[in-house]
Amino acid sequence: MDALAHPSPRDPRIVLFLEYDGARFSGSQVQRTGIRTVQGELETALKALTGQQLRVRMASRTDAGAHARKQVASFEPVSVVPLETYESALNYHLPNDVTVAEAVCVEGLDVNRDAVSRTYRYTILNRCHPSALLRDRVALVREPLDHLAMANAAKALRGWMDVRPFTGPLPDGRNSVRRFDRSEISRDGDLVNIDLEASGFLPRQIRRTSAALARVGAGSMSVDEFHALAKEGKPGAAVWSLPASGLCLMDVTYSEFPNRSETRGT
């Protein structure tokens, strides 16, 4: 049963707010049999709960090894399961590296197409030695990084822009123009955070963008060179990449979304 194949615009959906540790997942989206994904684990838990094979739709696709503080997923509900049951029951059936933080009922929301923006954070551990505690949460960069230079470079990532310099080959006809709402660099001790909010992201875009910004911080690329790369670079010009371990989906926003307290129990 493909529960989201042809939904009516007014059909009710159960919307789940998820967090997960992506270290042992091969990404968020279902792939071939035997590959462990967030969507696959969620659909397995739903089948254990409802007895039905329900199709889950997710707001943003994350890479293998990437994490999420707030991923949004949805599916068409089964009437025999009360809304307030989904959160606790799904967490019972899910493995401990993915959690349902909240479940709400919403009419006609497409969690992917109706999203206004997605916010990702890329975290760099900037010191000589790795961290045993943070090894699956950060990317280690040993060269000292000037985060203020990185912040100046990141100013190029504003407004509508073609992001192909920071992506690999795209399928024919796929739109590569995205709206950037925020690009900020901050430092907290040894941790350098790259926060990017945009209408959407393409595969490998954030990891390549973060790697280019790290080159600015290390002094191997100037701020002006980064601006030229972002504005005039050829497709795939940013050939550098950082590992997925430092990447986390922080938020997905919508222009209209019911107050969660009002939807609980409907």
Summary of the structure (lengths in Angstrom):
residues: 266
radius of gyration: 19.5
end to end distance: 24.3
largest distance: 59.9
contacts: 831
relative contact order: 0.18
helix: 26%
strand: 28%
